[in-house]
Amino acid sequence: MPHVAINTSQAEPPKESEIKKAIKLFSNGRALGSNSIPAEIYKAWDPALLQKLTKLFQTMLQQEAIPQELKDAAIVHIYKRKGNRQACDNHREISLLVIAGKILARVLLNRLNQHMEDGHLPESQCGFREGRGIVDMIFGACQLQEKWKEQNRDVYTTFVDLTKAFDTVSREGLWQIMGRFGCLGKSISMVRPFHNSMLARVLGDGDSSDAFPATNGVKQGLTPMLAPTLFSMMFSAMLSDAFCNDEETSIKIRYRTNGRLFNLQRLQTRPRLKRTLCVISHFADDCTLNAVTEARCSRA
């Protein structure tokens, strides 16, 4: 994967308008962090509170440090409604932060999404992106199978479902990949403390465990989307390096976006055709690997 030019706007101090936008995205009645301050307090739009919050975030970005209270997490588990309820693997962990920490994480997420949507994420990634969803991936997979069947050609697809995907991310590798995506050092240094220096305690049955360092993976619950977005960056980079320009066995598609969709005569006008390789389709940590030979599919 080639390096992306550094986006210097990510190092700018957070603006009050960015913080307002982040607060608006929080719904009432959200789970509380350790300080028990609800989102409704921030949504009351007290001018003095908003100014102090803006000043705090600006100071944190300047010093590249986050107060311990804003990054510590309380972990709760949610049963996935499948399998043995007593098995830990059948539960999903959710990391609860104080609302102020979630607001900062949302500001960082909005900046990160704006940067990544500038053509840096592959078109094949539809997970946790605005205007895209699982329906697009299902439609694309069905169309791929149908069109190849119409031409009496074989297509081989490997379905991949990663186990404990979010919990096994290499953090040092993630910071390097963020740099390759053009994320400036200050942006990385603001995301990193949410993970590297985080202390966590497990809540359950009205009791709490002792605090312990959370050293692995990206934490689900940091915000509704920050952990998935960070994972998407890493997974996309890995797949891009593994299957970049694999023209020999990739599925080649010709298409055009002007003219009538079902006019086959127009589709033969080669100068106006666009071409792409269809190797991977992925939605967050789920993906399909497509190939025209069984051997290539097995290697994938």
C-alpha positions in Angstrom: 0.0 0.0 0.0 1.5 3.4 -1.0 2.0 6.1 1.6 -0.6 8.8 1.6 0.3 12.5 1.9 0.1 13.8 5.5 -3.2 15.6 6.3 -2.0 18.6 8.4 -5.6 19.6 9.3 -5.7 16.8 11.8 -3.2 18.6 13.9 -5.3 21.7 14.3 -6.9 22.4 17.7 -10.4 21.1 18.1 -13.0 23.8 17.3 -16.1 24.5 19.3 -18.2 23.7 16.3 -16.6 20.2 16.1 -17.4 19.5 19.7 -21.0 20.7 19.2 -21.3 18.3 16.2 -19.9 15.4 18.3 -22.3 16.1 21.2 -25.3 16.2 18.9 -24.6 12.6 17.9 -25.1 11.3 21.4 -28.5 10.1 22.4 -30.1 10.4 25.8 -30.0 7.6 28.2 -26.6 6.3 27.3 -24.6 4.1 29.6 -22.6 6.1 32.1 -18.9 6.1 32.8 -17.1 6.1 36.2 -18.1 9.7 37.0 -21.8 9.1 36.3 -22.2 12.3 34.3 -24.8 11.7 31.6 -24.8 13.0 28.0 -27.8 15.2 28.8 -25.6 17.5 30.9 -23.5 18.3 27.8 -26.5 18.5 25.5 -28.0 21.3 27.7 -25.5 23.5 25.7 -24.3 25.5 28.7 -21.9 28.1 27.1 -19.4 28.0 30.0 -19.2 24.2 30.0 -18.7 24.1 26.2 -15.9 26.7 26.4 -14.1 24.8 29.1 -14.5 21.5 27.3 -13.1 23.1 24.1 -10.2 24.6 26.0 -9.5 21.2 27.7 -9.5 19.3 24.4 -7.2 22.0 22.8 -4.7 21.7 25.7 -4.8 17.9 25.4 -4.0 18.0 21.7 -1.2 20.5 22.3 0.4 18.4 25.1 -0.5 15.1 23.4 -1.8 13.7 26.6 -5.2 12.6 27.9 -6.2 12.6 31.6 -6.4 9.1 33.0 -10.1 9.5 33.9 -11.0 10.1 30.3 -9.4 6.9 29.0 -10.1 4.4 31.7 -12.9 2.0 30.9 -15.5 -0.1 32.7 -16.0 -3.3 30.8 -19.5 -5.0 30.6 -20.3 -8.1 28.7 -23.3 -8.7 26.5 -24.5 -12.2 25.6 -24.6 -12.8 21.8 -27.7 -14.9 22.1 -26.1 -18.0 20.7 -24.3 -21.0 22.3 -23.6 -21.7 25.9 -24.3 -18.6 28.0 -21.6 -19.7 30.5 -18.8 -19.6 27.8 -16.9 -16.3 27.6 -16.5 -16.6 23.8 -20.3 -16.2 23.5 -20.2 -12.8 25.1 -19.2 -9.4 23.6 -17.2 -6.9 25.7 -18.2 -3.3 25.7 -15.8 -0.7 27.1 -17.7 2.2 28.8 -15.9 5.6 29.0 -16.9 8.8 30.7 -19.0 10.9 28.3 -16.3 13.6 28.0 -13.9 11.0 26.8 -16.4 9.7 24.2 -16.9 13.3 23.0 -13.2 13.7 22.3 -13.1 10.2 20.7 -16.0 11.3 18.4 -14.2 14.5 17.4 -11.2 12.4 16.4 -13.4 9.9 14.6 -15.1 12.6 12.6 -11.7 14.0 11.5 -10.5 10.5 10.7 -13.6 9.6 8.7 -13.3 12.8 6.7 -9.7 12.1 5.8 -10.2 8.4 5.0 -13.3 9.1 2.8 -11.1 11.2 0.5 -10.3 8.1 -1.5 -8.0 6.3 1.0 -10.3 3.4 1.9 -10.9 0.8 -0.9 -14.2 0.7 -2.7 -14.6 -2.9 -1.6 -14.9 -1.8 2.1 -18.5 -1.1 3.0 -18.4 -1.5 6.8 -19.2 1.4 9.0 -19.1 4.0 6.2 -21.7 6.6 5.4 -24.0 5.6 2.5 -22.8 2.0 2.5 -24.0 -1.1 4.2 -24.3 -4.9 4.2 -27.0 -4.7 1.5 -24.4 -3.3 -1.0 -22.1 -6.3 -0.2 -24.8 -8.9 -0.6 -26.0 -7.3 -3.9 -22.4 -7.2 -5.2 -21.7 -10.8 -4.3 -25.0 -12.0 -5.9 -24.3 -10.0 -9.1 -20.8 -11.5 -9.3 -22.1 -15.0 -9.1 -25.0 -14.3 -11.5 -22.9 -12.7 -14.2 -20.3 -15.4 -14.2 -23.0 -18.1 -14.4 -24.5 -16.3 -17.4 -21.1 -16.7 -19.2 -20.7 -20.3 -18.2 -17.6 -19.5 -16.3 -16.4 -20.6 -12.9 -15.9 -18.2 -10.0 -14.5 -19.3 -6.6 -15.2 -17.4 -3.4 -13.7 -17.9 0.0 -15.8 -16.5 2.9 -13.6 -15.3 5.8 -14.9 -14.6 9.3 -12.1 -13.5 11.7 -12.2 -14.7 15.3 -11.7 -12.1 18.0 -10.8 -9.6 15.3 -10.9 -6.4 17.4 -9.2 -7.9 20.4 -6.1 -9.2 18.4 -5.1 -6.1 16.5 -1.4 -5.2 16.9 -1.4 -1.7 18.2 2.1 -0.9 17.1 1.2 -2.1 13.6 -2.0 0.0 13.7 0.0 3.2 14.5 2.3 2.5 11.6 -0.6 1.9 9.2 -2.3 5.1 10.4 1.0 6.9 9.4 0.9 5.2 6.0 -2.7 6.5 5.6 -1.4 10.1 6.1 -2.6 10.6 9.7 -0.3 13.1 11.4 1.6 12.3 14.6 -0.7 14.3 16.8 -3.7 12.5 15.6 -2.1 9.1 16.3 -0.9 10.4 19.7 -4.4 11.3 20.7 -5.9 7.9 19.6 -3.0 5.9 21.1 -3.5 6.9 24.8 -7.1 5.7 24.6 -5.6 2.2 24.2 -2.0 2.0 25.3 -2.5 3.6 28.7 -6.0 2.4 29.4 -6.9 0.8 32.7 -10.0 -1.3 32.8 -12.2 -3.0 35.4 -14.9 -5.6 34.8 -18.5 -4.9 36.0 -20.8 -7.8 36.8 -23.5 -8.8 39.3 -23.3 -5.4 41.0 -19.6 -5.8 41.7 -16.3 -4.6 40.1 -12.9 -6.1 39.6 -9.6 -4.5 40.4 -8.3 -2.2 37.7 -5.9 -3.8 35.2 -4.0 -2.6 32.1 -5.9 -3.3 28.8 -3.0 -4.0 26.4 -4.5 -5.8 23.4 -6.6 -4.8 20.5 -8.9 -1.9 19.8 -11.7 -1.5 22.3 -15.3 -1.9 21.2 -17.5 0.8 22.9 -14.9 3.5 22.7 -17.4 5.2 20.5 -20.0 3.5 18.3 -17.6 3.6 15.4 -14.0 4.5 16.3 -12.8 0.9 17.0 -14.4 -0.5 13.8 -12.9 2.4 11.8 -9.4 1.7 13.2 -9.8 -2.0 12.4 -11.0 -1.2 8.9 -7.9 0.8 8.3 -5.6 -2.0 9.3 -7.6 -4.8 7.6 -7.8 -2.8 4.4 -4.1 -2.2 4.4 -3.4 -5.9 5.0 -5.7 -7.0 2.2 -4.3 -4.4 -0.2 -0.8 -5.5 0.3 -1.7 -9.2 0.0 -3.8 -8.9 -3.2 -2.7 -5.7 -4.8 -2.9 -5.8 -8.7 -3.3 -9.6 -8.8 -4.5 -9.5 -12.4 -3.6 -13.0 -13.3 -6.4 -14.7 -11.4 -8.5 -11.7 -10.4 -12.0 -11.3 -11.7 -12.0 -8.5 -14.3 -15.1 -6.4 -14.7 -16.0 -4.0 -17.5 -18.7 -1.4 -16.9 -19.9 2.0 -17.8 -21.8 4.6 -15.8 -23.3 6.5 -18.7 -25.8 5.3 -21.2 -28.5 2.7 -20.7 -27.6 0.1 -18.2 -28.9 -2.9 -20.3 -27.8 -1.7 -23.7 -25.3 -4.5 -24.6 -24.3 -2.7 -27.9 -23.1 0.3 -25.9 -21.2 -2.0 -23.6 -19.0 -3.0 -26.5 -17.8 0.6 -27.1 -14.4 0.0 -25.5 -13.1 3.6 -25.4 -15.9 4.5 -23.0 -15.6 1.4 -20.8 -14.2 1.4 -17.3 -12.4 -1.6 -15.9 -11.7 -2.8 -12.4 -10.5 -5.9 -10.6 -12.8 -7.7 -8.2 -10.7 -9.6 -5.7 -12.1 -8.7 -2.3 -15.4 -7.6 -0.8 -15.4 -6.8 2.9 -17.6 -5.5 5.6 -15.6 -4.6 8.7 -14.0 -7.9 9.8 -16.0 -10.1 7.4 -14.8 -10.5 3.8 -14.9 -12.6 0.6 -11.9 -13.5 -1.5 -12.8 -14.0 -5.2 -10.8 -15.8 -7.8 -11.2 -17.5 -11.2 -9.3 -20.7 -10.3 -9.7 -23.1 -7.5 -5.9 -23.1 -6.8 -5.8 -19.3 -6.4 -8.8 -19.4 -4.1 -7.1 -22.1 -2.0 -3.9 -19.9 -1.7 -6.0 -17.0 -0.6 
